């Protein structure tokens, strides 16, 4: 595993369970504080990433500092998506009412939502589901509920900026226009949310409105890096956004990897015809997520892409036309990825079909790519050793599996929604199970 991939280890994010109890984040804060006092690098990295006072500080600057429980609580709250501990505490204590309000917003039940808020006015300013989705108005904007957003504003909601960000992220342009008219600003960094979800409508709106194409620090390459590295899998949106970026002068190197990212099968075909060995080449994370394009760490994947072929990568990114092109050019359906110094790697394209962000994002239903691989001679019995850092869970950790088949990798994967059951069934059928 390359150095660029190891950097994702400490990107901890969490979600509240359906029935949260404050004892859990309290325990997590104490554990983090103990780790900080022991000088553990991962704990220091979590502080560097999340604590407003130390955000993006050098790790060396954190060594030797005296941290308090309130510091650890702040980090834990941010990992749950809340801006501060008090917001997390209020959300947990108001869980039943918040869940009823969420149901009303999803059902677009304006009368019920208003009744809940009149009974519990504090909920108007507390995240409904998580800190990312925000208070009721932002939650409604995230779902494109314009009338509800307007109702909540009339009741006193003031989270116009966060609601604007959520509307852009999801491409709800009517909501975005109304929120902009109510004072939401075109701030640096706003584009990052639409890049995260590969929402071309949101990016187009921001381009037309004259929003900065930078992150909140003014980094011009950060939006491009987000598009290349996001967990989202929506090729059509990704291609359109990259084309829009190219038209605004963003760097788009003429390489096989960028042709894949842009879904440009015609240009990739030219590369393949000029270099017969390209179809068998292994690409490291540094090539897939180039530093010169702003990528500071490996992108989000289900099964690692480090040391894989174009065929592995096309499957992970759900690039059907490029997948077909590579098959037509004789791509090895049993090509093994490189093995790192710890013995992890060696997976064939079937592994990337078995566990992927594509399936998590609602794509590759039916497992057609995997079925094509099997028809072309892919062996479901190949074994590899793999690992994945599990984020967005109560206790983030590494999941490792040694000497497993693609089907075993999928069935052992502990995060719900990542393993493609259609691919696992196809592998089982091919082995006569």
SVG drawing of the C-alpha trace seen along z (x, -y; Angstrom):
<svg xmlns="http://www.w3.org/2000/svg" viewBox="-51 -38 59 65">
<polyline fill="none" stroke="black" stroke-width="0.4" points="0.0,0.0 1.5,-3.3 2.1,-6.2 -0.7,-8.2 -3.2,-5.5 -2.1,-5.3 -3.1,-8.9 -6.8,-8.0 -6.5,-6.0 -7.5,-8.8 -10.4,-10.3 -12.9,-9.2 -16.6,-10.0 -19.5,-8.6 -23.3,-8.3 -25.7,-8.3 -27.5,-5.0 -31.3,-4.9 -31.5,-4.9 -28.4,-6.9 -27.2,-7.2 -24.9,-9.9 -22.8,-7.3 -21.3,-6.2 -19.8,-9.5 -18.8,-10.2 -16.8,-7.0 -15.3,-7.7 -14.2,-11.1 -12.5,-9.6 -10.8,-7.0 -9.6,-9.7 -8.3,-11.8 -6.3,-8.8 -4.9,-8.2 -3.8,-11.9 -2.2,-11.8 -0.3,-8.7 1.0,-10.5 -0.7,-8.2 -0.2,-9.6 -3.7,-8.5 -5.3,-10.5 -3.2,-13.5 -4.2,-13.3 -7.9,-13.2 -7.4,-16.4 -5.6,-18.0 -8.4,-17.1 -11.4,-18.1 -10.6,-20.4 -11.2,-24.1 -8.3,-25.3 -5.8,-22.9 -7.2,-22.3 -4.5,-21.4 -1.7,-22.1 1.5,-20.2 1.6,-17.0 4.8,-18.1 3.0,-21.2 0.5,-18.9 3.1,-16.8 3.5,-17.8 0.3,-19.9 -2.1,-19.4 -5.5,-18.3 -8.6,-18.5 -11.8,-16.4 -13.6,-19.3 -11.1,-19.1 -11.7,-15.4 -15.5,-16.0 -15.3,-18.6 -13.4,-16.2 -16.0,-13.5 -18.8,-15.9 -17.2,-16.9 -16.7,-13.3 -20.4,-12.8 -21.0,-15.8 -21.9,-18.3 -20.2,-21.7 -19.9,-21.3 -20.5,-19.0 -23.6,-20.8 -25.3,-20.3 -24.6,-16.5 -25.9,-16.4 -29.1,-18.1 -29.7,-15.9 -29.3,-12.7 -31.6,-14.0 -34.3,-14.9 -34.0,-11.8 -37.7,-10.8 -38.9,-14.2 -36.1,-14.6 -37.0,-11.3 -40.7,-12.3 -39.7,-15.5 -37.5,-13.7 -40.4,-11.5 -42.6,-14.5 -40.0,-16.2 -39.4,-13.1 -43.2,-12.8 -43.4,-16.5 -46.0,-16.8 -46.0,-20.5 -48.7,-20.5 -47.1,-17.8 -43.6,-19.3 -45.0,-22.7 -46.9,-21.1 -43.7,-19.3 -41.7,-22.5 -44.3,-24.5 -44.3,-21.9 -40.5,-21.7 -39.2,-25.1 -35.5,-24.2 -35.6,-21.6 -35.6,-24.3 -31.9,-24.9 -30.7,-21.3 -29.6,-18.9 -32.5,-16.5 -30.5,-13.5 -26.9,-14.5 -24.7,-17.5 -24.1,-17.2 -27.8,-17.3 -28.3,-20.1 -31.3,-21.6 -34.9,-21.3 -34.5,-23.9 -31.2,-22.4 -32.7,-18.9 -35.6,-20.0 -33.4,-21.7 -31.3,-18.5 -34.5,-16.7 -35.7,-19.5 -38.6,-20.4 -38.9,-24.1 -42.2,-24.8 -41.0,-23.2 -37.8,-25.2 -39.9,-28.4 -42.1,-27.2 -39.1,-26.7 -37.7,-30.1 -41.1,-31.7 -40.8,-29.9 -37.4,-31.4 -34.9,-29.1 -31.7,-30.9 -29.5,-28.2 -29.7,-29.6 -26.1,-29.1 -26.0,-25.4 -29.4,-24.8 -27.9,-26.4 -25.0,-24.1 -27.2,-21.0 -29.4,-22.2 -26.3,-22.6 -25.0,-19.2 -28.1,-17.5 -28.8,-19.6 -32.1,-21.1 -31.7,-24.3 -35.1,-25.8 -34.3,-25.6 -30.8,-26.9 -32.1,-30.0 -34.6,-30.8 -32.0,-30.4 -29.6,-32.6 -32.3,-35.2 -32.7,-35.1 -29.0,-35.9 -27.1,-32.7 -23.7,-33.6 -21.5,-32.2 -18.7,-31.5 -15.3,-29.8 -15.7,-26.1 -19.4,-25.9 -18.6,-24.0 -17.0,-21.2 -20.4,-19.6 -21.6,-19.3 -18.2,-17.9 -18.6,-15.3 -21.9,-14.0 -20.8,-14.5 -23.9,-16.7 -23.5,-18.5 -26.6,-20.6 -25.2,-22.1 -21.8,-22.8 -23.5,-24.4 -25.6,-26.6 -22.6,-27.8 -20.7,-28.5 -23.6,-30.6 -23.9,-32.4 -20.2,-33.3 -19.2,-31.3 -15.5,-30.7 -14.2,-27.4 -12.1,-26.8 -12.3,-25.2 -12.8,-27.4 -9.1,-28.2 -9.0,-29.4 -7.3,-26.2 -8.2,-26.1 -7.3,-22.4 -9.3,-21.1 -12.6,-20.8 -10.9,-18.9 -9.3,-16.6 -12.7,-16.0 -14.2,-15.0 -11.4,-12.5 -11.4,-11.1 -15.0,-11.2 -16.8,-8.1 -19.7,-8.9 -20.1,-6.9 -22.1,-8.7 -20.0,-8.6 -22.4,-10.9 -22.1,-13.7 -18.4,-13.2 -17.8,-13.5 -19.9,-16.7 -18.2,-18.3 -14.7,-17.5 -15.6,-19.0 -16.9,-22.1 -13.7,-22.3 -11.6,-21.9 -13.6,-24.8 -12.6,-27.0 -8.9,-26.2 -8.4,-23.5 -5.5,-21.2 -6.5,-18.0 -3.4,-16.1 -3.5,-14.0 -3.0,-10.6 -4.7,-7.2 -5.8,-7.7 -7.4,-11.1 -9.1,-9.6 -10.6,-7.0 -11.7,-9.6 -13.4,-11.6 -15.0,-8.6 -13.3,-9.4 -13.2,-5.9 -12.1,-7.3 -8.9,-8.9 -8.2,-5.8 -8.6,-3.7 -5.9,-5.7 -3.5,-5.2 -4.3,-1.4 -3.5,-1.2 -0.2,-3.1 0.9,-1.0 -0.1,2.7 1.3,3.1 -0.9,0.4 -3.8,2.8 -1.6,4.9 0.0,2.0 -0.5,1.6 -1.3,-1.9 -0.4,-3.1 -2.6,-5.5 -0.3,-8.3 -1.2,-7.9 -4.9,-7.4 -5.1,-10.4 -2.3,-12.7 -0.8,-15.1 -0.3,-17.6 -4.1,-17.8 -4.5,-18.5 -5.0,-15.0 -3.4,-14.7 -4.6,-11.2 -6.1,-8.2 -9.8,-8.4 -12.5,-6.5 -12.9,-3.0 -14.4,0.3 -11.7,2.6 -8.2,1.1 -7.2,-0.3 -3.5,-0.6 -1.4,1.4 -4.4,2.4 -5.0,2.4 -7.3,0.2 -9.9,3.0 -10.0,3.0 -10.4,-0.8 -13.1,-0.9 -15.1,1.5 -14.7,-0.5 -15.8,-3.7 -18.6,-2.0 -17.3,-3.1 -19.2,-0.6 -18.0,-1.9 -14.3,-1.8 -14.9,1.6 -16.2,2.8 -13.2,1.2 -10.7,2.9 -12.3,6.3 -12.2,5.8 -8.5,5.0 -7.8,8.3 -7.6,7.1 -6.7,10.0 -9.8,10.8 -7.6,12.6 -5.0,9.8 -3.7,9.7 -3.0,6.4 0.4,5.7 1.1,7.0 2.4,4.6 5.1,5.0 2.5,6.3 1.3,9.0 -2.0,7.3 -3.1,7.1 -3.2,9.6 -6.9,9.1 -8.4,9.7 -11.1,7.5 -13.8,9.8 -12.8,8.5 -13.4,4.9 -16.8,5.9 -17.7,7.7 -17.1,4.8 -17.3,1.3 -18.5,-2.2 -20.4,-1.7 -22.8,0.7 -23.0,-1.5 -24.1,-4.4 -26.9,-2.3 -25.1,-1.2 -24.1,2.2 -27.3,3.8 -27.4,7.2 -23.6,7.6 -23.3,7.4 -19.6,6.5 -18.8,9.5 -20.9,11.8 -18.9,10.6 -15.6,11.3 -16.8,14.8 -17.9,15.5 -14.4,14.4 -12.7,16.9 -12.3,15.0 -11.6,17.5 -13.9,17.1 -11.4,19.3 -8.5,16.9 -7.5,15.9 -6.0,12.6 -5.4,10.8 -7.1,7.4 -7.7,4.8 -9.9,1.7 -10.1,-1.0 -13.7,-1.1 -14.9,-4.6 -18.4,-5.9 -18.8,-3.4 -18.8,-3.7 -15.3,-2.3 -13.3,-2.9 -10.8,-0.2 -9.1,1.9 -10.8,4.9 -8.4,7.4 -9.1,10.7 -6.3,13.1 -6.4,15.6 -10.0,15.1 -11.9,15.4 -13.9,12.5 -17.1,14.1 -15.5,14.6 -14.2,11.0 -17.8,9.7 -19.5,12.0 -17.0,11.1 -17.2,7.4 -18.6,5.8 -20.2,2.6 -23.7,3.0 -24.4,2.0 -20.9,2.3 -20.9,6.0 -22.8,6.6 -25.0,9.7 -25.5,10.2 -21.7,10.5 -21.5,12.9 -24.3,15.0 -22.6,15.1 -19.3,16.2 -21.1,18.9 -22.9,20.1 -19.6,20.3 -18.1,22.5 -21.3,24.7 -22.2,23.6"/>
</svg>
